[in-house]
Amino acid sequence: MSEAAAGRDLVALPRAAVLMLWTAAYLRGDLGPDDAARMSHGVGRSGPSGEGTDLFEWMTALRRLPLAQLRLVLPAPGRLAGLVGPPPVVPLALEAEQAIIVTGAGIADHTLVPVLSPVEVEGREVTAVTWVKVEAPLGAQVPPAATSGSAREELLRALRRTAEGSVDLDLVPEEPVEAARIPPTWICTALPRHVDGAAAHLLVLASRTLLLTRSEIEEGHGHTIDLSEALARRGLLDELHEAARAALVEAIERIVLDELG
């Protein structure tokens, strides 16, 4: 397989989502915990820091939790729904823009958050990842999983409204996102072999839309459109961004639930 073909088969996702996918594949029995831990670091750019939670031990410990489930949260300032205390989790999760909530028999057990630091290896800068585990308060409840099934349709409707609207947005989620638009908090990964085509398509569409809208929001509207156009453009970007965020979370959680079956 050529590098170009291999690139098309990779999906850029939040690091927590990648860890969830490969952990579920391990718990299903598709591969060992050492291989799953290695795959969770994605392709290029990163590796374990040698500190924090050992992913091999973390994955194997999940088998001892009754009815273990993994929940993905993608928090942002003012959007903390889904996070489970204690308070020190919040700044860590906001900095990482992601967290995994681990539950046992429906009760929160702990939260896992990636903490990133740049390091230089053989003359190139890569990202060292430390997974920080924070125990949940005793008896902490978690909200229902985001698996109602409506997020895909809402994302498609938002994309359709954008395509049919008068505001020109240069978003092409049908094409891979260029590396410059992928933040260090995300990593590219292959997908586990049991992820079906429909789930993979939604995951790719949601992740690309989330990355593209994030990039456009951060870059602003430039100096070529007036205020009313800028406001309309930002409104569409915000709508698409939120729809893509919800669709990505739903897609990951559905895949993991199916894997754990």
Accessible surface in RSA format (square Angstrom, percent):
REM  Atomic radii and reference values for relative SASA: ProtOr
REM  Chains: A
REM  Algorithm: Lee & Richards
REM  Probe-radius: 1.40
REM  Slices: 20
REM RES _ NUM      All-atoms   Total-Side   Main-Chain    Non-polar    All polar
REM                ABS   REL    ABS   REL    ABS   REL    ABS   REL    ABS   REL
RES MET A   1   179.97  93.2  88.24  58.4  91.73 218.4  94.50  80.3  85.47 113.2
RES SER A   2    69.05  58.3  51.32  68.5  17.73  40.8  53.09 113.1  15.95  22.3
RES GLU A   3   163.65  94.0 148.86 112.6  14.79  35.2  64.71 125.2  98.94  80.8
RES ALA A   4    69.62  64.0  52.18  80.5  17.45  39.7  64.08  90.2   5.55  14.7
RES ALA A   5    22.97  21.1  21.61  33.3   1.36   3.1  21.71  30.6   1.25   3.3
RES ALA A   6    36.97  34.0  35.71  55.1   1.26   2.9  36.50  51.4   0.48   1.3
RES GLY A   7    35.40  43.7   0.00   N/A  35.40  43.7  26.98  74.0   8.42  18.9
RES ARG A   8   157.02  65.9 138.24  70.5  18.79  44.7  56.86  77.7 100.17  60.7
RES ASP A   9    82.90  58.1  66.91  66.6  16.00  37.8  30.23  71.1  52.68  52.5
RES LEU A  10    47.40  26.4  35.53  25.4  11.88  29.9  35.61  25.0  11.79  31.7
RES VAL A  11     8.78   5.8   5.81   5.3   2.97   7.2   8.78   7.6   0.00   0.0
RES ALA A  12    13.96  12.8   7.73  11.9   6.23  14.2   7.73  10.9   6.23  16.5
RES LEU A  13     0.00   0.0   0.00   0.0   0.00   0.0   0.00   0.0   0.00   0.0
RES PRO A  14     1.76   1.3   1.76   1.6   0.00   0.0   1.76   1.5   0.00   0.0
RES ARG A  15     4.61   1.9   4.60   2.3   0.00   0.0   2.09   2.9   2.52   1.5
RES ALA A  16     0.00   0.0   0.00   0.0   0.00   0.0   0.00   0.0   0.00   0.0
RES ALA A  17     0.00   0.0   0.00   0.0   0.00   0.0   0.00   0.0   0.00   0.0
RES VAL A  18     0.00   0.0   0.00   0.0   0.00   0.0   0.00   0.0   0.00   0.0
RES LEU A  19     0.00   0.0   0.00   0.0   0.00   0.0   0.00   0.0   0.00   0.0
RES MET A  20     0.00   0.0   0.00   0.0   0.00   0.0   0.00   0.0   0.00   0.0
RES LEU A  21     0.92   0.5   0.24   0.2   0.68   1.7   0.45   0.3   0.48   1.3
RES TRP A  22    18.42   7.4  18.42   8.9   0.00   0.0  18.42   9.8   0.00   0.0
RES THR A  23     0.00   0.0   0.00   0.0   0.00   0.0   0.00   0.0   0.00   0.0
RES ALA A  24     0.00   0.0   0.00   0.0   0.00   0.0   0.00   0.0   0.00   0.0
RES ALA A  25     0.43   0.4   0.43   0.7   0.00   0.0   0.43   0.6   0.00   0.0
RES TYR A  26    14.67   6.8  14.38   8.2   0.29   0.8   8.64   6.5   6.02   7.4
RES LEU A  27    30.49  17.0  13.99  10.0  16.50  41.5  14.03   9.9  16.46  44.3
RES ARG A  28   102.20  42.9  69.03  35.2  33.18  79.0  19.44  26.6  82.77  50.2
RES GLY A  29    57.23  70.6   0.00   N/A  57.23  70.6  25.46  69.9  31.78  71.2
RES ASP A  30    40.73  28.5  12.98  12.9  27.75  65.6   7.34  17.3  33.39  33.3
RES LEU A  31    39.46  22.0  23.52  16.8  15.94  40.1  36.19  25.4   3.27   8.8
RES GLY A  32    28.12  34.7   0.00   N/A  28.12  34.7  20.72  56.9   7.40  16.6
RES PRO A  33    24.52  17.9  24.52  22.3   0.00   0.0  24.52  20.2   0.00   0.0
RES ASP A  34    87.96  61.6  79.06  78.7   8.90  21.0  31.26  73.6  56.70  56.5
RES ASP A  35    56.45  39.5  56.45  56.2   0.00   0.0   3.26   7.7  53.19  53.0
RES ALA A  36     0.00   0.0   0.00   0.0   0.00   0.0   0.00   0.0   0.00   0.0
RES ALA A  37    13.78  12.7  13.66  21.1   0.12   0.3  13.78  19.4   0.00   0.0
RES ARG A  38   147.10  61.8 137.32  70.0   9.79  23.3  73.80 100.9  73.31  44.4
RES MET A  39    52.59  27.2  49.00  32.4   3.59   8.5  35.69  30.3  16.90  22.4
RES SER A  40     5.04   4.3   0.66   0.9   4.38  10.1   0.12   0.3   4.92   6.9
RES HIS A  41    24.28  13.3  23.30  16.2   0.98   2.5  15.73  16.2   8.54   9.9
RES GLY A  42    21.72  26.8   0.00   N/A  21.72  26.8   1.93   5.3  19.79  44.3
RES VAL A  43    82.20  54.1  70.42  63.8  11.77  28.4  73.88  64.2   8.31  22.5
RES GLY A  44    43.17  53.2   0.00   N/A  43.17  53.2  31.95  87.7  11.23  25.1
RES ARG A  45    85.51  35.9  81.60  41.6   3.91   9.3  57.58  78.7  27.93  16.9
RES SER A  46    25.62  21.7   0.00   0.0  25.62  59.0   1.93   4.1  23.69  33.2
RES GLY A  47    18.59  22.9   0.00   N/A  18.59  22.9  16.74  45.9   1.85   4.1
RES PRO A  48    97.74  71.2  77.73  70.9  20.01  72.7  77.78  64.2  19.96 124.0
RES SER A  49    39.17  33.1   8.31  11.1  30.86  71.1  12.83  27.3  26.34  36.9
RES GLY A  50    77.17  95.2   0.00   N/A  77.17  95.2  42.53 116.7  34.64  77.6
RES GLU A  51   127.34  73.1 110.96  83.9  16.38  39.0  38.56  74.6  88.79  72.5
RES GLY A  52    56.50  69.7   0.00   N/A  56.50  69.7  21.68  59.5  34.82  78.0
RES THR A  53    32.43  23.1  18.27  18.5  14.17  33.8  16.96  22.8  15.48  23.4
RES ASP A  54    74.72  52.3  62.81  62.5  11.90  28.2  24.93  58.7  49.79  49.7
RES LEU A  55    12.11   6.7   7.93   5.7   4.18  10.5   7.93   5.6   4.18  11.2
RES PHE A  56    91.52  45.8  90.20  55.9   1.32   3.4  90.20  54.7   1.32   3.8
RES GLU A  57   115.64  66.4 111.96  84.7   3.68   8.8  36.37  70.4  79.27  64.7
RES TRP A  58     6.81   2.7   1.41   0.7   5.40  12.7   6.42   3.4   0.39   0.6
RES MET A  59     0.00   0.0   0.00   0.0   0.00   0.0   0.00   0.0   0.00   0.0
RES THR A  60    36.67  26.1  33.91  34.4   2.77   6.6  25.25  33.9  11.43  17.3
RES ALA A  61    32.71  30.1  28.10  43.4   4.61  10.5  28.35  39.9   4.37  11.6
RES LEU A  62     5.02   2.8   2.65   1.9   2.37   6.0   2.91   2.0   2.11   5.7
RES ARG A  63   131.96  55.4  97.60  49.8  34.36  81.8  50.78  69.4  81.18  49.2
RES ARG A  64   183.88  77.2 151.11  77.0  32.77  78.0  79.03 108.0 104.84  63.5
RES LEU A  65    38.97  21.7  29.84  21.3   9.13  22.9  30.26  21.3   8.70  23.4
RES PRO A  66    81.92  59.7  70.09  63.9  11.83  43.0  81.81  67.5   0.11   0.7
RES LEU A  67   142.64  79.4 125.08  89.5  17.55  44.1 134.32  94.3   8.32  22.4
RES ALA A  68    18.08  16.6   7.67  11.8  10.41  23.7   7.85  11.1  10.23  27.1
RES GLN A  69    58.97  33.0  58.82  43.0   0.15   0.4  25.56  54.4  33.41  25.3
RES LEU A  70     5.61   3.1   0.98   0.7   4.63  11.7   0.98   0.7   4.63  12.5
RES ARG A  71    35.64  15.0  35.64  18.2   0.00   0.0  13.47  18.4  22.17  13.4
RES LEU A  72     5.36   3.0   0.00   0.0   5.36  13.5   0.00   0.0   5.36  14.4
RES VAL A  73    12.48   8.2   9.98   9.0   2.50   6.0  12.48  10.8   0.00   0.0
RES LEU A  74    12.65   7.0   6.65   4.8   6.00  15.1   6.81   4.8   5.84  15.7
RES PRO A  75     3.05   2.2   0.00   0.0   3.05  11.1   1.02   0.8   2.03  12.6
RES ALA A  76    22.47  20.7  20.75  32.0   1.72   3.9  22.47  31.6   0.00   0.0
RES PRO A  77   117.17  85.4  96.58  88.0  20.59  74.9  99.10  81.8  18.07 112.3
RES GLY A  78    81.20 100.1   0.00   N/A  81.20 100.1  41.28 113.3  39.92  89.4
RES ARG A  79   103.16  43.3  96.13  49.0   7.02  16.7  41.09  56.2  62.06  37.6
RES LEU A  80    70.48  39.3  61.37  43.9   9.11  22.9  61.93  43.5   8.55  23.0
RES ALA A  81    96.21  88.5  68.18 105.2  28.03  63.8  79.91 112.5  16.30  43.2
RES GLY A  82    20.65  25.5   0.00   N/A  20.65  25.5  10.43  28.6  10.22  22.9
RES LEU A  83    31.00  17.3   6.52   4.7  24.49  61.6   6.68   4.7  24.32  65.5
RES VAL A  84    10.14   6.7   6.77   6.1   3.37   8.1  10.13   8.8   0.00   0.0
RES GLY A  85    29.13  35.9   0.00   N/A  29.13  35.9  16.43  45.1  12.70  28.5
RES PRO A  86    38.50  28.1  37.05  33.8   1.45   5.3  38.50  31.8   0.00   0.0
RES PRO A  87   107.14  78.1  99.59  90.8   7.55  27.5 104.15  86.0   2.99  18.6
RES PRO A  88    80.92  59.0  72.37  66.0   8.55  31.1  79.46  65.6   1.46   9.1
RES VAL A  89     0.40   0.3   0.40   0.4   0.00   0.0   0.40   0.3   0.00   0.0
RES VAL A  90    43.98  28.9  43.98  39.8   0.00   0.0  43.98  38.2   0.00   0.0
RES PRO A  91    83.61  60.9  75.23  68.6   8.37  30.4  79.32  65.5   4.29  26.6
RES LEU A  92    54.70  30.5  52.60  37.6   2.10   5.3  53.38  37.5   1.32   3.6
RES ALA A  93     0.00   0.0   0.00   0.0   0.00   0.0   0.00   0.0   0.00   0.0
RES LEU A  94    50.61  28.2  39.44  28.2  11.16  28.1  39.74  27.9  10.87  29.3
RES GLU A  95   145.71  83.7 127.37  96.4  18.33  43.6  51.44  99.5  94.27  77.0
RES ALA A  96     4.40   4.0   1.52   2.3   2.88   6.6   4.40   6.2   0.00   0.0
RES GLU A  97    61.52  35.3  57.72  43.7   3.81   9.1  21.68  41.9  39.84  32.5
RES GLN A  98     1.05   0.6   1.05   0.8   0.00   0.0   0.00   0.0   1.05   0.8
RES ALA A  99     0.00   0.0   0.00   0.0   0.00   0.0   0.00   0.0   0.00   0.0
RES ILE A 100     0.00   0.0   0.00   0.0   0.00   0.0   0.00   0.0   0.00   0.0
RES ILE A 101     1.72   1.0   1.72   1.3   0.00   0.0   1.72   1.2   0.00   0.0
RES VAL A 102     0.00   0.0   0.00   0.0   0.00   0.0   0.00   0.0   0.00   0.0
RES THR A 103     4.83   3.4   4.83   4.9   0.00   0.0   0.94   1.3   3.89   5.9
RES GLY A 104     9.46  11.7   0.00   N/A   9.46  11.7   3.11   8.5   6.35  14.2
RES ALA A 105    56.60  52.0  32.72  50.5  23.87  54.3  37.77  53.2  18.83  49.9
RES GLY A 106    41.95  51.7   0.00   N/A  41.95  51.7  32.01  87.8   9.94  22.3
RES ILE A 107    63.25  36.0  61.88  46.1   1.36   3.3  61.88  44.6   1.36   3.7
RES ALA A 108     7.32   6.7   0.30   0.5   7.02  16.0   0.30   0.4   7.02  18.6
RES ASP A 109    46.00  32.2  39.35  39.2   6.65  15.7   4.99  11.8  41.01  40.9
RES HIS A 110     4.79   2.6   4.47   3.1   0.31   0.8   4.65   4.8   0.14   0.2
RES THR A 111     0.24   0.2   0.24   0.2   0.00   0.0   0.00   0.0   0.24   0.4
RES LEU A 112     0.00   0.0   0.00   0.0   0.00   0.0   0.00   0.0   0.00   0.0
RES VAL A 113     0.00   0.0   0.00   0.0   0.00   0.0   0.00   0.0   0.00   0.0
RES PRO A 114     2.29   1.7   0.69   0.6   1.60   5.8   0.69   0.6   1.60   9.9
RES VAL A 115    57.27  37.7  52.99  48.0   4.29  10.3  56.01  48.7   1.26   3.4
RES LEU A 116    47.32  26.4  20.00  14.3  27.32  68.7  20.16  14.2  27.16  73.1
RES SER A 117    49.65  42.0  48.70  65.0   0.95   2.2  36.66  78.1  12.99  18.2
RES PRO A 118    99.84  72.8  81.55  74.3  18.29  66.5  82.34  68.0  17.50 108.8
RES VAL A 119    61.76  40.6  53.67  48.6   8.09  19.5  61.75  53.7   0.01   0.0
RES GLU A 120   135.89  78.0 103.98  78.7  31.91  76.0  26.26  50.8 109.63  89.5
RES VAL A 121    67.79  44.6  64.80  58.7   2.99   7.2  67.79  58.9   0.00   0.0
RES GLU A 122   169.15  97.1 120.44  91.1  48.71 116.0  55.79 107.9 113.36  92.6
RES GLY A 123    66.80  82.4   0.00   N/A  66.80  82.4  28.04  76.9  38.76  86.8
RES ARG A 124   136.61  57.4 131.75  67.2   4.86  11.6  60.11  82.2  76.50  46.4
RES GLU A 125   137.17  78.8 108.28  81.9  28.89  68.8  29.78  57.6 107.39  87.7
RES VAL A 126    17.03  11.2  13.50  12.2   3.53   8.5  16.67  14.5   0.36   1.0
RES THR A 127    18.74  13.3  18.57  18.8   0.18   0.4   2.15   2.9  16.59  25.1
RES ALA A 128     9.64   8.9   7.97  12.3   1.67   3.8   9.64  13.6   0.00   0.0
RES VAL A 129     4.80   3.2   1.59   1.4   3.21   7.7   1.59   1.4   3.21   8.7
RES THR A 130    22.00  15.6  21.81  22.1   0.19   0.4  14.84  19.9   7.16  10.8
RES TRP A 131     8.46   3.4   7.57   3.7   0.89   2.1   6.15   3.3   2.31   3.7
RES VAL A 132    43.02  28.3  40.76  36.9   2.26   5.4  43.02  37.4   0.00   0.0
RES LYS A 133    86.40  42.2  60.91  37.4  25.49  60.7  19.34  17.4  67.06  71.4
RES VAL A 134    24.87  16.4  22.06  20.0   2.81   6.8  24.87  21.6   0.00   0.0
RES GLU A 135   101.75  58.4  94.40  71.4   7.35  17.5  60.91 117.8  40.84  33.3
RES ALA A 136    16.72  15.4   0.05   0.1  16.66  37.9   0.15   0.2  16.57  43.9
RES PRO A 137    60.61  44.2  47.64  43.4  12.96  47.1  60.02  49.6   0.59   3.7
RES LEU A 138   190.11 105.9 154.37 110.4  35.74  89.9 158.89 111.6  31.22  84.0
RES GLY A 139    41.30  50.9   0.00   N/A  41.30  50.9  26.31  72.2  14.99  33.6
RES ALA A 140    18.61  17.1   8.24  12.7  10.37  23.6  18.61  26.2   0.00   0.0
RES GLN A 141   129.47  72.4 109.18  79.8  20.29  48.3  56.05 119.3  73.41  55.7
RES VAL A 142    32.11  21.1  11.70  10.6  20.42  49.2  13.47  11.7  18.64  50.6
RES PRO A 143    62.48  45.5  53.46  48.7   9.02  32.8  60.81  50.2   1.67  10.4
RES PRO A 144   126.04  91.9 103.26  94.1  22.78  82.8 114.99  94.9  11.05  68.7
RES ALA A 145    39.44  36.3  18.79  29.0  20.65  47.0  18.79  26.5  20.65  54.7
RES ALA A 146    49.92  45.9  38.57  59.5  11.35  25.8  49.87  70.2   0.05   0.1
RES THR A 147    32.72  23.3  20.53  20.8  12.19  29.1   4.02   5.4  28.70  43.4
RES SER A 148    98.22  83.0  55.49  74.1  42.73  98.4  56.76 120.9  41.46  58.1
RES GLY A 149    27.32  33.7   0.00   N/A  27.32  33.7  14.73  40.4  12.60  28.2
RES SER A 150    50.24  42.5  45.93  61.3   4.31   9.9  35.73  76.1  14.51  20.3
RES ALA A 151     6.07   5.6   4.94   7.6   1.13   2.6   5.90   8.3   0.17   0.4
RES ARG A 152    98.71  41.4  98.71  50.3   0.00   0.0  25.24  34.5  73.47  44.5
RES GLU A 153    72.62  41.7  70.74  53.5   1.88   4.5  45.56  88.1  27.06  22.1
RES GLU A 154    76.83  44.1  74.44  56.3   2.39   5.7  18.75  36.3  58.08  47.4
RES LEU A 155     0.08   0.0   0.08   0.1   0.00   0.0   0.08   0.1   0.00   0.0
RES LEU A 156    46.37  25.8  44.35  31.7   2.02   5.1  44.44  31.2   1.93   5.2
RES ARG A 157   107.57  45.2 106.95  54.5   0.62   1.5  40.13  54.8  67.44  40.9
RES ALA A 158     1.92   1.8   1.07   1.6   0.85   1.9   1.07   1.5   0.85   2.3
RES LEU A 159    32.27  18.0  28.01  20.0   4.27  10.7  28.26  19.8   4.01  10.8
RES ARG A 160   124.79  52.4 119.02  60.7   5.77  13.7  50.25  68.7  74.55  45.2
RES ARG A 161   115.50  48.5 108.75  55.4   6.74  16.1  65.09  89.0  50.41  30.6
RES THR A 162    18.06  12.8  13.79  14.0   4.27  10.2  12.99  17.4   5.07   7.7
RES ALA A 163    86.80  79.8  47.19  72.8  39.61  90.1  58.57  82.5  28.23  74.8
RES GLU A 164   135.83  78.0  98.37  74.4  37.46  89.2  48.42  93.7  87.40  71.4
RES GLY A 165    39.27  48.4   0.00   N/A  39.27  48.4  21.69  59.5  17.58  39.4
RES SER A 166   119.74 101.2  75.83 101.2  43.91 101.2  56.30 119.9  63.45  88.9
RES VAL A 167    28.93  19.0  20.96  19.0   7.97  19.2  25.03  21.7   3.89  10.6
RES ASP A 168   128.81  90.2 107.35 106.8  21.46  50.8  42.32  99.6  86.49  86.3
RES LEU A 169    19.82  11.0   0.22   0.2  19.60  49.3   0.23   0.2  19.60  52.7
RES ASP A 170   107.54  75.3  96.01  95.6  11.53  27.3  33.51  78.9  74.03  73.8
RES LEU A 171    27.35  15.2   6.93   5.0  20.42  51.3   6.93   4.9  20.42  54.9
RES VAL A 172    73.42  48.3  68.32  61.9   5.10  12.3  68.84  59.8   4.57  12.4
RES PRO A 173    10.21   7.4   8.37   7.6   1.84   6.7   8.37   6.9   1.84  11.5
RES GLU A 174   126.40  72.6 102.36  77.4  24.04  57.2  65.06 125.8  61.34  50.1
RES GLU A 175   104.24  59.8 103.14  78.0   1.10   2.6  34.62  67.0  69.63  56.8
RES PRO A 176    69.99  51.0  53.87  49.1  16.13  58.6  55.01  45.4  14.99  93.2
RES VAL A 177    18.12  11.9   1.94   1.8  16.18  39.0   3.27   2.8  14.86  40.3
RES GLU A 178    95.57  54.9  84.86  64.2  10.71  25.5  53.30 103.1  42.27  34.5
RES ALA A 179    78.32  72.0  65.74 101.5  12.57  28.6  66.63  93.8  11.69  31.0
RES ALA A 180   103.53  95.2  57.61  88.9  45.92 104.5  71.00 100.0  32.53  86.2
RES ARG A 181    50.27  21.1  39.34  20.1  10.93  26.0  14.52  19.8  35.75  21.7
RES ILE A 182    18.58  10.6  11.58   8.6   7.01  16.9  11.86   8.5   6.73  18.3
RES PRO A 183    18.19  13.3  11.24  10.2   6.95  25.3  17.91  14.8   0.28   1.8
RES PRO A 184    77.03  56.1  76.02  69.3   1.02   3.7  77.03  63.6   0.00   0.0
RES THR A 185    17.30  12.3  17.20  17.4   0.10   0.2  17.21  23.1   0.09   0.1
RES TRP A 186    11.47   4.6  11.47   5.6   0.00   0.0   4.12   2.2   7.36  11.9
RES ILE A 187     0.40   0.2   0.40   0.3   0.00   0.0   0.40   0.3   0.00   0.0
RES CYS A 188    32.57  24.6  31.95  35.6   0.61   1.4   3.54   9.0  29.03  31.3
RES THR A 189     1.26   0.9   0.86   0.9   0.40   1.0   0.40   0.5   0.86   1.3
RES ALA A 190    36.74  33.8  35.93  55.4   0.81   1.9  35.93  50.6   0.81   2.2
RES LEU A 191    40.18  22.4  19.88  14.2  20.30  51.0  19.88  14.0  20.30  54.6
RES PRO A 192     6.19   4.5   1.90   1.7   4.29  15.6   3.36   2.8   2.83  17.6
RES ARG A 193   184.54  77.5 145.44  74.1  39.10  93.1  75.33 103.0 109.21  66.2
RES HIS A 194    69.04  37.7  44.25  30.8  24.80  63.4  31.19  32.1  37.85  44.0
RES VAL A 195    20.93  13.8   0.76   0.7  20.17  48.6   3.58   3.1  17.35  47.1
RES ASP A 196    86.08  60.3  76.18  75.8   9.90  23.4  43.45 102.3  42.62  42.5
RES GLY A 197    57.63  71.1   0.00   N/A  57.63  71.1  41.57 114.1  16.06  36.0
RES ALA A 198    81.97  75.4  63.57  98.1  18.40  41.9  72.03 101.4   9.94  26.3
RES ALA A 199    25.07  23.0  17.57  27.1   7.49  17.0  24.22  34.1   0.85   2.2
RES ALA A 200    21.74  20.0  21.66  33.4   0.09   0.2  21.74  30.6   0.00   0.0
RES HIS A 201   107.60  58.8 101.42  70.5   6.19  15.8  72.75  75.0  34.85  40.6
RES LEU A 202    15.02   8.4  14.82  10.6   0.20   0.5  15.02  10.5   0.00   0.0
RES LEU A 203     0.00   0.0   0.00   0.0   0.00   0.0   0.00   0.0   0.00   0.0
RES VAL A 204    34.08  22.4  34.08  30.9   0.00   0.0  34.08  29.6   0.00   0.0
RES LEU A 205    19.15  10.7  17.73  12.7   1.42   3.6  18.93  13.3   0.22   0.6
RES ALA A 206     0.00   0.0   0.00   0.0   0.00   0.0   0.00   0.0   0.00   0.0
RES SER A 207     1.50   1.3   1.50   2.0   0.00   0.0   0.01   0.0   1.49   2.1
RES ARG A 208    37.02  15.5  36.97  18.8   0.05   0.1   6.57   9.0  30.45  18.5
RES THR A 209     1.53   1.1   0.82   0.8   0.70   1.7   1.53   2.1   0.00   0.0
RES LEU A 210    11.52   6.4  11.51   8.2   0.01   0.0  11.51   8.1   0.01   0.0
RES LEU A 211     0.74   0.4   0.70   0.5   0.05   0.1   0.70   0.5   0.05   0.1
RES LEU A 212    11.13   6.2  11.13   8.0   0.00   0.0  11.13   7.8   0.00   0.0
RES THR A 213     0.00   0.0   0.00   0.0   0.00   0.0   0.00   0.0   0.00   0.0
RES ARG A 214    55.53  23.3  54.31  27.7   1.22   2.9  15.90  21.7  39.63  24.0
RES SER A 215    11.37   9.6   8.86  11.8   2.50   5.8   6.39  13.6   4.98   7.0
RES GLU A 216    13.32   7.6  13.05   9.9   0.28   0.7   0.18   0.4  13.14  10.7
RES ILE A 217    37.48  21.3  26.71  19.9  10.77  26.0  28.17  20.3   9.31  25.3
RES GLU A 218   123.43  70.9  85.35  64.6  38.08  90.7  45.79  88.6  77.64  63.4
RES GLU A 219   114.35  65.6  80.43  60.9  33.91  80.7  45.22  87.5  69.13  56.4
RES GLY A 220    36.44  44.9   0.00   N/A  36.44  44.9  29.44  80.8   6.99  15.7
RES HIS A 221    87.50  47.8  73.23  50.9  14.27  36.5  52.62  54.2  34.88  40.6
RES GLY A 222    42.09  51.9   0.00   N/A  42.09  51.9  33.56  92.1   8.53  19.1
RES HIS A 223   187.39 102.4 151.14 105.1  36.25  92.7 107.79 111.1  79.60  92.6
RES THR A 224   126.92  90.3  91.93  93.2  35.00  83.4  81.63 109.6  45.29  68.5
RES ILE A 225    54.39  30.9  36.57  27.2  17.82  42.9  41.13  29.6  13.26  36.0
RES ASP A 226    85.12  59.6  71.28  70.9  13.84  32.7  46.59 109.6  38.53  38.4
RES LEU A 227   131.01  73.0 121.25  86.7   9.76  24.5 124.70  87.6   6.31  17.0
RES SER A 228    76.05  64.3  64.40  85.9  11.65  26.8  52.00 110.7  24.05  33.7
RES GLU A 229    82.55  47.4  80.30  60.7   2.25   5.4  28.51  55.2  54.04  44.1
RES ALA A 230     5.87   5.4   3.11   4.8   2.76   6.3   3.24   4.6   2.63   7.0
RES LEU A 231   114.82  63.9 106.97  76.5   7.85  19.7 107.38  75.4   7.45  20.0
RES ALA A 232    46.67  42.9  32.53  50.2  14.14  32.2  43.86  61.8   2.81   7.4
RES ARG A 233    31.48  13.2  31.48  16.0   0.00   0.0   5.20   7.1  26.28  15.9
RES ARG A 234   113.91  47.8 112.97  57.6   0.94   2.2  37.78  51.6  76.12  46.1
RES GLY A 235    39.27  48.4   0.00   N/A  39.27  48.4  33.32  91.4   5.96  13.3
RES LEU A 236    32.16  17.9  30.64  21.9   1.52   3.8  30.97  21.7   1.20   3.2
RES LEU A 237     1.94   1.1   1.94   1.4   0.00   0.0   1.94   1.4   0.00   0.0
RES ASP A 238    54.98  38.5  53.65  53.4   1.33   3.2  24.89  58.6  30.09  30.0
RES GLU A 239    63.56  36.5  52.74  39.9  10.82  25.8  40.35  78.1  23.21  18.9
RES LEU A 240     1.23   0.7   1.23   0.9   0.00   0.0   1.23   0.9   0.00   0.0
RES HIS A 241    28.64  15.7  28.64  19.9   0.00   0.0  11.96  12.3  16.68  19.4
RES GLU A 242    64.07  36.8  60.70  45.9   3.37   8.0  46.62  90.2  17.45  14.2
RES ALA A 243    14.25  13.1   6.97  10.8   7.28  16.6  13.24  18.6   1.01   2.7
RES ALA A 244     0.00   0.0   0.00   0.0   0.00   0.0   0.00   0.0   0.00   0.0
RES ARG A 245    27.01  11.3  27.01  13.8   0.00   0.0   7.01   9.6  20.00  12.1
RES ALA A 246    43.67  40.2  36.76  56.7   6.91  15.7  42.80  60.3   0.87   2.3
RES ALA A 247     0.00   0.0   0.00   0.0   0.00   0.0   0.00   0.0   0.00   0.0
RES LEU A 248     0.00   0.0   0.00   0.0   0.00   0.0   0.00   0.0   0.00   0.0
RES VAL A 249    17.77  11.7  17.77  16.1   0.00   0.0  17.77  15.4   0.00   0.0
RES GLU A 250     6.50   3.7   6.50   4.9   0.00   0.0   0.30   0.6   6.21   5.1
RES ALA A 251     2.90   2.7   0.16   0.2   2.74   6.2   2.80   3.9   0.10   0.3
RES ILE A 252     0.00   0.0   0.00   0.0   0.00   0.0   0.00   0.0   0.00   0.0
RES GLU A 253     4.59   2.6   3.91   3.0   0.68   1.6   2.35   4.5   2.24   1.8
RES ARG A 254   101.85  42.8 100.74  51.4   1.11   2.6  32.27  44.1  69.58  42.2
RES ILE A 255     6.52   3.7   5.07   3.8   1.46   3.5   6.46   4.7   0.06   0.2
RES VAL A 256     0.78   0.5   0.78   0.7   0.00   0.0   0.78   0.7   0.00   0.0
RES LEU A 257    69.50  38.7  62.52  44.7   6.99  17.6  62.76  44.1   6.75  18.2
RES ASP A 258   104.92  73.5  89.25  88.8  15.67  37.1  30.18  71.0  74.74  74.5
RES GLU A 259    10.89   6.3   4.63   3.5   6.27  14.9   1.34   2.6   9.55   7.8
RES LEU A 260    50.37  28.1  17.79  12.7  32.58  81.9  20.67  14.5  29.70  79.9
RES GLY A 261    96.67 119.2   0.00   N/A  96.67 119.2  49.29 135.3  47.38 106.1
END  Absolute sums over single chains surface
CHAIN  1 A    12878.8       9731.5       3147.3       7548.7       5330.1
END  Absolute sums over all chains
TOTAL         12878.8       9731.5       3147.3       7548.7       5330.1
